[in-house]
């Protein structure tokens, strides 16, 4: 958190393009949002140089799990559309969805927001999105940094990064080592492109000179591209408390094959049937307009599956029921078999 300078310091620094007084005022105005995300483990101190968080009780051998990420060039689209209210949800989602892959509960989140010149409206909209993302994930927004750096960014541009720490009992870590031949692969439906593949999306839009107000299935292209990333954490924590799961894979850059391969043991492979789920129209649209091959689609986008669970066949129905009771659609999209070569994931 920014410290308060003397009037002389503020004046000199402001002449250099940094408005500390505005930053302090904004941070104070955001305090109510920070407090809404507070968990009982937060330790409050008056000085604000760092965030303190007590390890929750109830763990025999607690393991901390960390993740850091950004939102990629989806941020460029948010700036172009002047829509900053959901990009903070994306930021939280990209971090907490990585943490849940190990079976870990997100504990707290920190953000980094940097711009050349602080804009009160934009930064507040971004922060509101971060708060909302933390509320959905049940993660404490424990702190962060708001940096104003003249000359580092073009007018109107800013950058975002997020940091998350979670916790899991050591004996309950999900790492893929227990995956067996005959296990099933269940996909959790994505809310759209999430926060991956936007460099290709933006290139297709620029090359084809497509207006973001173009209607696709009753919604504008801009609206569809700004749908925030689905946060799966609380749904999956609920599911694994009731059903046996071997492993999760968060489908981000690299697509289904690239991310699923990370959890498959060397002696096994995963066969995914691409016609086993219905892709949202926006995926078909970008493929047709961009003249993209199936291979390009699957190595770049989630293609409608944002998270994958590998589980015993006898857990399939219970797992799907648990997830869908939390409002997220699922499809059984494949199975685990014996490896015939070094290819870990086959999409047919």
ABEGO torsion letter per residue (X at the ends): XBBBBBAAAAAAAAAAGBBAAAAAAAAAAAAAAAAAABBAABBBBAAGABBBBBBBBGBABBBBBBBBBBAEAAAAAAAAAGBAAAAAAAAAAAAAAAAAAAGBBBABBBBBBBBABBBAAAAAAAAAAAAAAAAAAGBBBAEEBBBBBBGABBBGBBBBBBBBBBBBBAAABBAGAABBBGBBBBBBBBAEAEABGAAAAAAAAAAAGBBAABBBGGBBAAAAAABBBBBAAAAAAAAAAABBBABBBBBBBGEAAAAAAAABBAABBBBBBAAABBBBAAAAAAAAAAGBBAAAAAAABAGGBABBBBBBAAAAAAAAAAAAAAGBBBBBAEBBBBBABABABBBX
